[in-house]
Every structure is written in structure tokens, then in C-alpha cells.
């Protein structure tokens, strides 16, 4: 064994051995317990960042640990390669998205291999490959056949520079998350998946995911957003039409004095047309089209609206109600129409005050009488019904059911359930995505592409257009086709591509049989490997990706392709990697390598000015508070980088970057290396100690017992809690103890115990710092990879703590001693000392001022 630890040479050596021996290759093994460990696959941005390193290191530790515990482990990797990020980055770098993506994949694959991750690279997938997206096109056709996919005209968040639709989550303060330009509302024909058909099932199963964090479950439930209430129809004056609203407060319907419609509601334009309000309404609607219309953003706006020149009739009170279009009414909630009850809703109260609208109290508190003229805020509590016809003097809670039944009996409405969840709009007016497999025929309308023609391949040899506009609509070679039904020669292919969330909603199933060419996946493989036992990724994906994946799995279940509904048994959402920012007055944010210490002060290397250190926040390219993993790999190696990521913080918490922590991890590995180097040539001559602790004495007995305690501690920390930081801390304590053993190379018992202990250290470290552990393992004399060795087992007998010899003093003078159980606490030791017969004679009749227990060795009684 070399005397000096050389991570670069060691890591290159073992990565080559692992690849040559196919160490991480997984295969179906009926009868053997499987473990499917998966981290969320990355978008191929070009370089891995510290977030990737932390995420994948966490997963790799668990994968290696489970493999050593005897489980058949599947640990794959691939690329979420389609979508707007790749397309925009390619345009910004004046290259083609395909070339950009494939080059980045090659680069990132090489970087991940240098980290020593135990991926089965034979299962690698890239979602931009036709052999992958062919099968989601196939599923789209099956869903279209069953009316699970449909096309409709819909208002969408539209970014003109990006030429695409944005999800609400991609609109930040009214701006596109990608390019920063203004987003507006635009009506387009869009393809949708009927995820709302599964809303209740998705919600119910939230409570059947015990391996998921509570915060993620809550986020999923809130996004689905189930509300119990009533649907009420309000007739529009002088027409045969009605406005349907959903409300959870049907007890207040008699107090509804005006109606508000979302600016996108089709009735807004229709009812205002030809009235004196038409121009004002149109101006308001256009203004709203330029604002962020997400529910989160709308909550922050000052409430405003415009009368549209029409009225509706309250079906229960008979009151004529003016109809407004208002910025707080959203098409994505309920029906896009809000019956407004200003006496009992603060938002409605503020709006009524602003526009001088009627307020009618219909729920009176039991301890006061409300009057519209004196009310300063809405009353939202419980009470007794008033101004509500036959329901007067009823408790409002009881009236909810009574009024709902009355509405249903008189065909004015009905009890119903509403969900915040909306159908999934999958259309993207972008080039870099999976083509939607339909044809538009002038005669037949929408025609599915025949299955035999799949995949509809995205042409990768096209020139990109300025501004990000998709070249597909103008590409005759792609668009022009013949109708497969009637043969019309002027049919055109759909030029929208699928939302990239479609690709990421089933990739985990494709990993089970990535080369299968007769379907989405092989049934035998999916039946064996799925569901994923442990899924790991960022909390930023807690809503959409996870919800869509759960939905897609249900679709596959309904088509009989899988036997389960939930794709992920356990979920870990790791924290972010954070670092303080550094900014120069002249050059703005600086990279760490652009800052240096001069005269005890941080200075900009570009201009020499003092640098201001900002708060610790998530590493980001824009703020330049990033650390390039390549720098760490070159200087310290992959194992030190892995060790720091695991030791600095528990996985679910944010990790704050600390250069001293990295150096501390490197020093620890060198300390272990020196220990192993000092003993390996000697301990390889003997067998590891396999007997009980009873024949050992002194430091050897202590080290032997501590080794078993460490095995138990590390096993539980990794297996049950993912507390890698405390597991590493326990190994550090054991290493410290081993350094205290005198180097008696001639003593067989010493060598035997030390071999057992050093082998255990290598085994416990192997999931964490695998190259390092492999080298030590080989140096001791093992021919096979340490990963093929079983995880060490602890001996319960060795965990029993030795009896303690306790000395008792009275006022600092030795008066007695006794033995106590090794696990006795300070309270038990104190009680034994005070009850000692000899001590009783020294303290008889004297007041005890203080009892001091010192490290379970000494009790001093002060009288």
C-alpha cells in the first residue's frame, strides 16, 4: 500500500475496474428481493453542478448500501433532454438544440462517471431519442382513442419571444421564467390530458404514501384542491342563458348582490358587445391579458373590475345583480364566475365599498346584530340566517345542506365537488419536443397517425428561426402529408410538440427495459422492478412532476400495462446547496476564484476594490456564488467531494458551502489512509477477530466493542434515517480510537482485532467514499470488489457496556466505591452513591449541598 493517498490515481483505477467488470449491471432475478433507487434525471445543461453532486451522492450511498445488504439493486441514469431550456440555450450559443443536447450529454456522462456513481449505464436513456418518445406517441394515440386526450381552444400564458405556452409556475411576476419578457393571455387551440378524471383518486392516495415527506403531501393536496359546495345557476337578464357558479358558501346565496366573471370568460365579451361598456371592458380585458394571472399573483393585486353592461338574477332572492369582470376571478378555479357576497367575504366587501355596491347581511352572529351601514369588515363566522326567506332563524351550518337540497329540488343547482386541479395542457409551440401524432385533414378533421407510422420523428437537420419560433410549421417536408383515412393530399401534421413533463412522467418505467422495442416497456421487467423504492430529487418538483408521474401511472394502470397506481414508494427531497455571494462595486457579482484576500480584506481580482459579502443563498449562475465540481475533483478527488456533501448537513436540509469542511474531509481520509498504511502489511497475515469480547482486555476490548457499536450506528443511520452526517461522525470516532492502539505487530491478537476494525472501517466507508474503500480493501488482501462483500453485522453481546467502577468522595475525600451497569445514567449513579452504607455514616445528620457526577467515574458529595 502506498504511503501517500493519491485520489486521482486511485479513482481512475477503480472506475476503470468497475466499468470493465460490469459491477453495476442489474438484471431481473426472480425470488431475490429488489431495490429500485432513482434520482430525478438531469436536464443536460453541459456541466454538472453541486446540486447534482449532492443529489446523486445521496442516491449512490443508498444504492451501494442496499447492494451490500444483499438486495438486487437497480440504479439507472438518463437525460431529460427535450424542452425549452435546451432550445433556448442552443439558440443563445448559436448552435442546434440536437447538437447542443448530445454534446452536453457526452460531457455530463463523463463527469458523472468521474464521481464514481454506481449507475448501470447500459440502461441509459435520452428522452429526445425517437426510440423513447415513439412510445409516448403510442400512448397518446391510445388516450385519444379513449377520450383521455382532447383539443380545445383555451386561454394560455403566452411568451412572444419564446413563442410558446407557459405553465402558471413558469410565469414569475408577469414575466417569462426563461427569457424575462412580459407574458400575456392568448387564446389558442391546445391539446389536453384529462387529469381531472383522476383528481379524487390522486387525492385519496396522498394519504397512502407514508414514505413521502408531509410537506410534499400537503403541496399535492393543495394543488388538487378539493372543495365541497354547490353549483348554482344565475339566469342572465333578457336572455335564455345562465351563469353557473361554484361556491362553498351556499348558505350566503341570499346575500349575493353582484356577479364577477374572469376577464377570460367568454360571456365577458359576448354580454358587453353593443353596450356602452364595450370599449371599457375591452380595455380592461387587454390590460388583464398582460398580467400574471396565477392565483398566487392575483392575491397580491388591488381588487379592480369593470361593469360589463349586463345583469343576472339571484335565483333565490330574485335580486337583479350587476355583472362585472374582475381581476380576482380566475378561469382556473370553479367556473370562472364568482357570486359576490360582500357582507360575508372580505374581498367582496372591499370590492363593494370601492364600487358602491349593495351589501346584504344574511348571517347574523349570536352576540350582536350587524348592519350594512356600520360594518367595517365582512363577517365570516357562524351564526343565524337572516334575510334568507324560508331559511331565516336557522343556523347557517345547517342551512348549507338545506339550501343545497332546495336548489337541487327546484333545478336551480346541485350539491357538487370542485377541484383546483385543471386538465393538463400539453401543447408547446416549440421545436425541441416530441411531435404530437395527429394529422389535420381538410375533410376528416383531426385524424390519429396510424400506429405503424410511429415514431413521428422530429427532424434534427432543420435551421432554427430567429426569436425561438418553431421551424416546424414552415417545414413542408415535415408538415405536408396524406390523410390516412381519406387520402386527401393537403393534410398537415400537428406542429405543436409535447410538454417535456410528458417525457419525465414515465421514464422510470422505461429504465426497467430501455431497449424493449415492442412496447413502452417489458411487462416482466416492470412487474419485477417497479414501483421505485426510493426516489430522490429537489422539492421544486414536489407538485407538477410528481403529480403528472402519479397520473401517468394511473393511465398505464387503466390500460392494463402496470399493476400498481403509485410509482414511488418513498420520496426524499434533498435541500439546496448554498453559498454566500460576493459583489464588487464595479464588476457586480464575482465567482469565488475572482476574489482574493488582500490586507486582511476580500478584494476583487479584476480591479482591487473591496468585495461585499452577501447573504448565504442557493448557488446560481446569475449570482456567481457557484463552486465548480471540476475544481474540487482536480484538487481533492471525488471521494472528498462526496464526503463533504454527506457530512455537512442532513440530506433534507440545505447544505451551506464551507471550504474548511472540504479540507477537513480530505484530512480525515488522509488520517484513515495513514492508519491503514501502518497496519495493512501486518494484519493481512492474520484472520479478523471473530470471537466475543470476553477474551479481550484494555484498549483492544474497547476498540472491539466500539467497532460493533459503530456498525450498528452507521447501519441504522443509513438504512432508517439517511443521516449520513451522523454515520460519518461515528466512523470518525472509531478511527480516532484505532489511532490510540499501540503498534504491537508481533501480537497476533492485536493484529486480529485491528484487521477486524480496519476492514469494518473500509466496509462502512465504502458507500460513502467507494474508490478509497476499494483501495484499502484490496491492500488488506481481498481480491474481489468491496461492493461484493456483505455489509458487516454487529454482535448484540458486544454492545453490552462493561460495568463501571464508580469512586465516591465526600467533600473531595475518597470514602467508598461501587460497580454500576455500563448503561446506568447519572441519576441512577447518584442514587446508588447516596444509598451506599459507608457514605451514610459520613453524611448522617448533615445537609447535602451538592452532588456532582463526573463522567460516570466519580461522585463527589458536598456537605
Buried (B, 14 or more C-beta within 10 A) or exposed (E): BEEEBEBEEBBBBBBEBBEEEEBBEBEBEEEEEBBBBBBBBBBBBBEBBBBBBBBBBBBBBBBBBBBBBEBBBBBBBBBBBBBBBBBBBBBEEEBBBBEBBBBBBEBBBEBBBBBBBBBBBEBBBBBBBBBBBBBBBBBBBBBBEEEBBBBEEBBBBBBBBBBBBBBBEBBBEBBBBBBEEBBBBBEBEBBBBBBBBBBEEBBEBBEEBEEBBEEBBEBBBEBBBBBEBBBBBBBBBEEEBBBEBBBEBBBBBBBBBBBBBBBBBBBBBBBBEEBEBBEBBBEBBEEBBEBBBBBEBBEEEEBBBBBBBBBBBBBBBEBEBBBBBBBBBBBBBBBBBBBBBBBBBEBBBBBBBEBEBBBBBBBBEEEEEBEBEEBEEBBEEEBBBBBBEEBBEBBBEEBBEBBBEBBBEEEBBBBBEBBBBBBBBBBBBBBBBBBBBBBBBEEBEEBBBEEEEBBBEBEBEBEBBEEBBBBBBEBEEBBEBEBBBEEBEEBBBBBBBBBBBBBBBBBBBBBBBBEBEEEBBBBEBBBBBBBBBBBBBBBEBBBBBBBBBBBBBBBBBBBEBBEBBBBBBBBBBBBBBBBBBBBBEEBEBBBBEBBEEEEEEBBBBEEEEEBEEBEBBBBBEEBBBBBBBEEBBEBBBBBBBBBBBBBBBBBBEBBBBEEEBBBBBBEBBBBBBBBBBBBBEBBBEBEBBEEEBEEBEEBBBBBBBBBBBBBBBBBBBBBEEBBBBBBBBBBBBBBEBBEEBEEEBEBEBBBBBBBBBBBBBBBBBBBBBBBBBBBBBBBBEBEEBBBEBEBBEBBEEBBBEEEBEBBBBBEEEEBBBBEBEEEBEBEEBBEBBBEBEEBEEBBEEEEEEEBEBEEBEBBBBEB
